[in-house]
Amino acid sequence: MPELEADITAEELDREARGELKSLPGDLAELVAKHLVAATRALAAEDAEKAYEHAKVARRFAGRIGVVREAVGIAAYHAGQYAEALSDLRAARRMTGSEAFLPIMADCERGMGRPERALDLVKSKEAEKLDRAGKIELAIVESGARRDLGQLDAAVVTLQRLTELRDPQPREWSARLAFAYADALAAAGHASAAADWFGRAASFDEDGETDAAERYAELTGAVIEDIEEDEGDFDDDFADDASDDDDLDEESPETASAEDDSDEDDDLDEESPENASADEDDDFDDDEDLDEEPAGKQAAAPVKAGGDKPAEEAGFGPAFIEPDYGDVLDGPADKPEA
């Protein structure tokens, strides 16, 4: 049995979960709660194996409680134990009546090499009961399943159809969705578009949930700098420039003298009528030179991105890319009659 850390308390478990454990004897309920808390902490620390071990202890003592089976299923999923995760999440689904585990269950089917079954869950009636976040997670899994089946264009279109992909505001799913779309584009051979979307995913991913920054660097050879550090450097440079300006504002006697001499020169430069006329002719000739554009040379058109929108109107980050793949999710288009 894995040891519990000294500072772990049952009170860290949320109220709903503690309520489900009330059917257990007091001391046992507290022990199970502590192992669930330990599992949650281990997952937060990205120690999936440790989380899995704590969750299994909780299941040993309280295997008929939904929150326990849910915890085991999630820990097993992160530890790569897909068959066990699927079993426990199915049990949790029966006990709680919740469909929230459906995206993870579908991804477990993928992990077990059964993408067709993952798509069956995606198309099930139960999937319609998911909230918006759940449906987005399920779409991400669907895109991955279609890639597993070699349907690379369909994997792109699956995510491209989501209106949330165009949302410039950061949401709980923004980093994962943009990353999944970039990954699908890369798999379909659209490296340039994929790089843009990996960059966008990295801009959303403040907690390092994905490796978007690394993928962006692989495709472009560029490194996404830390925004806060850049802002700090800019502030420092701005302060230095201001200091330099202050130094320049302090005039020395020599500087003042030079300015006086400049004033005298200005008086000498007063134009005669003849000089003024000559200057006007020169200016007119210059204007004619500007109007005559060399043959074969055209003005550069504004760069556009994301359909017909100019880059500056395309929204946050890289513009949305819409490859014309057709409706590949619904099967091949009907052939025209001869």
SULDACOR-V9787 format. One record per helix or strand of 2 or more residues. SS is the DSSP state (2 for helix, 1 for strand). FROM is the first residue (numbers start at 1). TO is the last residue. Records with the same first field share a line. If there is no record, write none. Layout:
SS->FROM-TO / FROM-TO
This chain:
2->10-12 / 15-23 / 26-44 / 48-62 / 66-78 / 82-96 / 102-111 / 115-122 / 125-129 / 132-148 / 152-160 / 163-166 / 174-187 / 191-204 / 212-220 / 227-249 / 253-268 / 273-291 / 311-313 / 328-330
